[in-house]
Amino acid sequence: MSETAQETIPTATSAAPRSLTEQMQAEPSLKAKVTTLRTARQAWEAGELAVSNHRKYEILAETYRLLLSSTAEELREVAAVFDISMNAATPAASLAVKIVFGDTDRRRASALGKVLEAAQAKKKTPEDLVKWIKDEGGIESIRAPKVRSSDKKPFEIGKARLRKQLKPVFVIPAAQAVDMKDGADGFLVHISRRNPDSGHDVLLTLNTDAVLNAVFAAIAKASEGEDADAPESESKTRSVEVNGVTATGLKAAMEDAVQA
């Protein structure tokens, strides 16, 4: 072989990636097929969809800049040039959106128009728009924000309801409650079990925030739709005796029961 001859080394060619259909056909079980689809969906959301949405927000931000720098009459003149559907009541924000995004998809045009109107109301700048839309959870979250009946957390609602209930269902005598340490708000969770005499033995008391808040939240959920200002029930006051019995793992069991 000549010293100048070069050795030819075969180059390995990478196999073409399998299509999603081929991947699905290769999976042996339903669980494996679902896992493959979920992985594909997550990759699409993190990749192509995220890039697509970001680009749409960028275009919308520039549309917003166009809206802020133009008069309604100027937008109407341009809309007429591009044969955009409109009437005397069409808002300027909707006109700007229709001019850029077209008016064949009326639902999209309406949603994007409401986003620009919301941005104007909040005095957002075009430079802030992309981040603001993402922070708010996207177009739909701005277009139709969820109406919250209350800003209070569920456990706060339940706690407030209990505070209104002035008459107790029954009373544990002070001598038997001496070792029961209540929480900062004076509340204490008890768990009881029916005894052979059809009474109830209090087995354990708890005052941790996790248990109390779980119970308060359950009370709030159970009382949804009820009149919060309804008078407290005229419950007959009774006394009970407490047996010094403990229960292992009660806290976790109660939290599981409330969440179920």
Backbone torsions as a table, in degrees:
resi	resn	phi	psi	omega
1	MET	NA	135.5	179.2
2	SER	-66.3	146.0	-179.9
3	GLU	-64.9	-22.1	-178.2
4	THR	-89.8	-9.8	-179.9
5	ALA	-69.7	138.8	179.7
6	GLN	-102.3	138.4	179.2
7	GLU	-75.6	131.8	179.1
8	THR	-89.0	119.0	179.9
9	ILE	-106.5	121.4	-179.6
10	PRO	-62.8	134.7	179.2
11	THR	-92.5	127.5	180.0
12	ALA	-74.2	129.1	178.3
13	THR	-97.2	130.3	-179.2
14	SER	-72.3	140.1	179.9
15	ALA	-68.9	143.9	178.5
16	ALA	-65.4	139.6	-179.9
17	PRO	-62.3	142.8	179.5
18	ARG	-73.3	145.2	176.7
19	SER	-71.8	164.5	179.5
20	LEU	-62.3	-36.2	178.0
21	THR	-62.4	-42.4	178.7
22	GLU	-65.9	-39.6	177.4
23	GLN	-62.0	-43.8	-179.3
24	MET	-64.1	-40.9	-179.1
25	GLN	-67.2	-25.0	-178.7
26	ALA	-83.5	-14.5	-177.8
27	GLU	-77.4	135.3	-173.6
28	PRO	-83.8	-19.8	-173.5
29	SER	-134.8	165.0	178.1
30	LEU	-62.3	-41.4	-179.9
31	LYS	-61.1	-42.1	179.7
32	ALA	-65.7	-39.2	179.0
33	LYS	-63.9	-43.6	179.6
34	VAL	-63.7	-41.7	178.5
35	THR	-60.2	-42.2	178.5
36	THR	-62.7	-43.9	179.6
37	LEU	-65.6	-41.5	179.0
38	ARG	-63.6	-40.9	178.4
39	THR	-63.5	-41.5	178.8
40	ALA	-64.7	-41.5	179.9
41	ARG	-65.0	-42.9	179.4
42	GLN	-63.7	-39.6	178.5
43	ALA	-66.0	-38.8	179.0
44	TRP	-65.7	-43.8	179.8
45	GLU	-63.1	-42.0	-178.0
46	ALA	-76.7	-23.3	-176.2
47	GLY	-106.7	-90.3	-172.5
48	GLU	-60.4	-44.9	-177.5
49	LEU	-66.8	-42.0	-179.9
50	ALA	-62.4	-42.5	178.6
51	VAL	-65.2	-42.6	-179.4
52	SER	-62.5	-45.8	-179.7
53	ASN	-64.8	-41.1	179.8
54	HIS	-61.7	-41.0	179.3
55	ARG	-65.6	-39.9	178.6
56	LYS	-62.8	-41.4	179.2
57	TYR	-64.9	-36.9	178.2
58	GLU	-63.8	-43.5	178.4
59	ILE	-63.9	-39.8	179.2
60	LEU	-65.7	-36.3	178.5
61	ALA	-63.1	-40.4	178.2
62	GLU	-72.0	-31.9	173.9
63	THR	-63.9	-38.8	177.4
64	TYR	-63.6	-41.1	177.5
65	ARG	-61.4	-42.2	177.9
66	LEU	-61.4	-41.1	179.3
67	LEU	-61.9	-46.0	-176.8
68	LEU	-68.9	-25.4	-175.7
69	SER	-98.2	4.9	-177.6
70	SER	-126.2	157.1	174.0
71	THR	-90.5	161.9	179.1
72	ALA	-60.4	-37.9	-179.5
73	GLU	-66.4	-40.4	177.6
74	GLU	-61.8	-40.8	179.1
75	LEU	-66.2	-36.6	178.9
76	ARG	-66.1	-38.8	179.6
77	GLU	-64.5	-42.7	179.0
78	VAL	-68.7	-39.7	179.0
79	ALA	-60.2	-37.9	179.2
80	ALA	-66.0	-36.4	178.8
81	VAL	-62.0	-39.2	-178.3
82	PHE	-94.1	12.3	175.7
83	ASP	57.3	45.0	178.8
84	ILE	-84.7	133.1	178.9
85	SER	-69.7	135.8	179.9
86	MET	-164.6	165.7	172.6
87	ASN	-139.9	-175.9	-175.0
88	ALA	-63.8	-23.5	-176.7
89	ALA	-95.6	-2.2	-178.3
90	THR	-64.5	121.5	-178.9
91	PRO	-65.1	154.5	179.3
92	ALA	-60.9	-36.6	179.7
93	ALA	-62.7	-40.8	178.8
94	SER	-67.5	-36.9	177.9
95	LEU	-62.9	-44.8	-179.9
96	ALA	-60.6	-42.8	179.7
97	VAL	-64.6	-46.3	-178.3
98	LYS	-63.4	-36.8	179.6
99	ILE	-62.3	-41.8	-176.0
100	VAL	-85.3	-46.1	-173.4
101	PHE	-96.8	-5.0	-178.2
102	GLY	84.3	166.7	-177.6
103	ASP	-120.8	17.1	178.0
104	THR	-74.1	-34.2	176.4
105	ASP	-99.0	91.2	-173.2
106	ARG	-67.6	-33.5	-179.6
107	ARG	-65.6	-43.0	178.4
108	ARG	-64.5	-43.8	-179.6
109	ALA	-61.2	-40.1	179.3
110	SER	-65.7	-43.6	-178.6
111	ALA	-63.8	-46.5	-178.9
112	LEU	-67.6	-35.2	177.1
113	GLY	-62.9	-41.0	179.2
114	LYS	-67.4	-31.4	176.6
115	VAL	-65.0	-43.7	179.8
116	LEU	-67.6	-35.9	176.8
117	GLU	-64.7	-41.6	177.8
118	ALA	-64.0	-38.9	178.9
119	ALA	-64.0	-40.5	177.3
120	GLN	-62.9	-43.8	-178.6
121	ALA	-62.8	-33.4	-179.7
122	LYS	-92.2	4.4	177.9
123	LYS	57.1	41.6	175.5
124	LYS	-76.7	151.4	175.7
125	THR	-97.3	160.1	176.7
126	PRO	-57.5	-32.9	179.4
127	GLU	-68.7	-25.9	-179.0
128	ASP	-86.7	-15.1	-164.6
129	LEU	-62.5	-47.5	-175.7
130	VAL	-59.8	-49.0	-179.3
131	LYS	-64.9	-39.8	-179.9
132	TRP	-61.7	-44.9	179.2
133	ILE	-60.8	-44.0	179.7
134	LYS	-65.5	-42.6	-179.9
135	ASP	-63.5	-31.9	-179.0
136	GLU	-82.4	-5.9	177.9
137	GLY	97.2	11.4	176.4
138	GLY	106.8	177.8	-176.2
139	ILE	-58.2	-48.5	-174.8
140	GLU	-65.2	-34.2	179.8
141	SER	-67.1	-31.0	177.8
142	ILE	-81.7	-41.0	-178.4
143	ARG	-62.2	-43.4	-176.7
144	ALA	-134.1	75.4	-179.3
145	PRO	-63.5	145.0	179.0
146	LYS	-70.4	134.5	178.9
147	VAL	-88.5	121.4	-180.0
148	ARG	-97.0	128.2	179.6
149	SER	-69.9	-24.4	-179.0
150	SER	-157.8	146.4	176.4
151	ASP	-86.3	-6.1	-179.7
152	LYS	-75.4	147.5	175.1
153	LYS	-75.9	155.3	-177.3
154	PRO	-55.0	-40.5	-177.4
155	PHE	-67.8	-29.1	178.2
156	GLU	-69.7	-37.2	178.3
157	ILE	-65.3	-44.7	179.8
158	GLY	-64.3	-40.0	-180.0
159	LYS	-64.4	-42.6	179.6
160	ALA	-62.7	-36.8	179.8
161	ARG	-65.4	-41.1	179.2
162	LEU	-66.5	-34.7	179.9
163	ARG	-64.1	-27.4	178.9
164	LYS	-77.3	-19.9	-177.6
165	GLN	-82.6	95.9	-172.4
166	LEU	-80.0	-34.0	-177.8
167	LYS	-90.3	125.0	179.8
168	PRO	-75.6	156.1	174.9
169	VAL	-72.0	-41.4	172.2
170	PHE	-155.7	168.4	-176.2
171	VAL	-122.0	133.4	172.6
172	ILE	-93.1	123.5	-178.8
173	PRO	-55.4	146.3	-176.9
174	ALA	-57.6	-37.2	-177.9
175	ALA	-63.4	-32.3	-178.9
176	GLN	-88.7	-16.2	-178.6
177	ALA	-100.1	7.7	-173.6
178	VAL	-61.3	-32.8	-178.8
179	ASP	-93.4	4.2	-179.4
180	MET	-92.8	104.5	-177.9
181	LYS	-87.5	115.2	-177.7
182	ASP	-83.3	173.9	-178.5
183	GLY	-83.3	-175.0	-176.4
184	ALA	-62.1	-31.0	-179.2
185	ASP	-93.5	4.9	-179.9
186	GLY	85.7	3.5	-179.3
187	PHE	-92.0	151.4	180.0
188	LEU	-151.8	131.0	-179.6
189	VAL	-90.9	131.9	176.3
190	HIS	-115.6	149.4	169.7
191	ILE	-124.8	133.1	-176.9
192	SER	-127.1	164.9	179.0
193	ARG	-137.6	138.1	-179.8
194	ARG	-63.6	135.6	179.1
195	ASN	-102.1	173.1	-177.1
196	PRO	-59.1	-21.4	-179.4
197	ASP	-92.1	13.7	-180.0
198	SER	70.1	7.4	172.1
199	GLY	-88.1	-170.8	178.7
200	HIS	-128.8	130.1	175.7
201	ASP	-95.6	125.6	174.6
202	VAL	-77.3	117.0	-174.3
203	LEU	-91.9	-34.5	-175.1
204	LEU	-156.6	150.9	175.3
205	THR	-124.9	144.5	-178.4
206	LEU	-138.3	146.5	177.2
207	ASN	-136.5	20.8	179.4
208	THR	-69.6	150.7	-179.7
209	ASP	-59.3	-39.4	-177.6
210	ALA	-61.3	-45.9	-178.9
211	VAL	-69.3	-47.7	-178.5
212	LEU	-60.6	-45.2	-178.6
213	ASN	-66.2	-35.2	177.1
214	ALA	-64.6	-40.1	179.2
215	VAL	-69.2	-43.6	178.1
216	PHE	-58.8	-42.8	179.9
217	ALA	-63.6	-38.9	178.6
218	ALA	-65.6	-38.1	177.8
219	ILE	-64.3	-42.6	178.8
220	ALA	-62.5	-41.7	-179.5
221	LYS	-67.2	-39.9	-178.9
222	ALA	-68.4	-25.6	-176.0
223	SER	-99.4	8.7	179.0
224	GLU	-59.7	132.8	178.7
225	GLY	90.1	-13.6	178.0
226	GLU	-82.6	158.9	178.9
227	ASP	-75.5	113.8	-177.2
228	ALA	-66.2	-20.4	-177.6
229	ASP	-98.0	9.6	179.6
230	ALA	-64.3	143.7	-178.8
231	PRO	-64.4	149.6	-179.6
232	GLU	-66.4	151.9	-177.4
233	SER	-72.3	147.0	178.9
234	GLU	-84.9	70.7	-178.1
235	SER	-77.3	143.6	177.4
236	LYS	-78.0	130.4	-179.3
237	THR	-78.6	131.1	-179.7
238	ARG	-130.1	167.6	176.6
239	SER	-117.6	150.2	178.1
240	VAL	-134.1	156.3	175.5
241	GLU	-100.4	148.5	-176.2
242	VAL	-113.2	130.5	173.9
243	ASN	-97.3	136.6	-178.3
244	GLY	-77.9	67.3	-179.3
245	VAL	-111.8	142.6	177.9
246	THR	-112.2	164.7	179.2
247	ALA	-136.2	130.2	-178.6
248	THR	-82.0	136.1	176.2
249	GLY	71.1	21.9	-176.3
250	LEU	-66.4	-40.0	-177.9
251	LYS	-57.3	-48.6	-179.8
252	ALA	-64.4	-38.6	-178.7
253	ALA	-65.4	-39.9	-179.9
254	MET	-67.3	-41.6	179.0
255	GLU	-63.3	-40.6	178.1
256	ASP	-63.3	-41.2	-177.8
257	ALA	-65.9	-40.1	-179.7
258	VAL	-66.9	-37.6	-177.7
259	GLN	-77.5	-19.4	-176.7
260	ALA	-68.7	NA	NA
